[in-house]
């Protein structure tokens, strides 16, 4: 895996592996090949944006489902 030099810090550090896995799943679904070394510098900006946008969409969907489940249990 490529080293992440981002200044963003995860609230749950263990989530890093899950986010990486999600990145590869989304890229595969979109038909975008991520280099095995994890370096994304040679991937088109449009492709990385599509990956990030789909990851965000999926995370929001998961959160909405969890909130809906909690609301259903509170009744």
Secondary structure by P-SEA (a helix, b strand, c coil): ccccccccccccccaaaaaaaaaaaaaaaaccccccccccccccaaaaaaaaaaaaaaaaaaaaaaaaaaaaaac
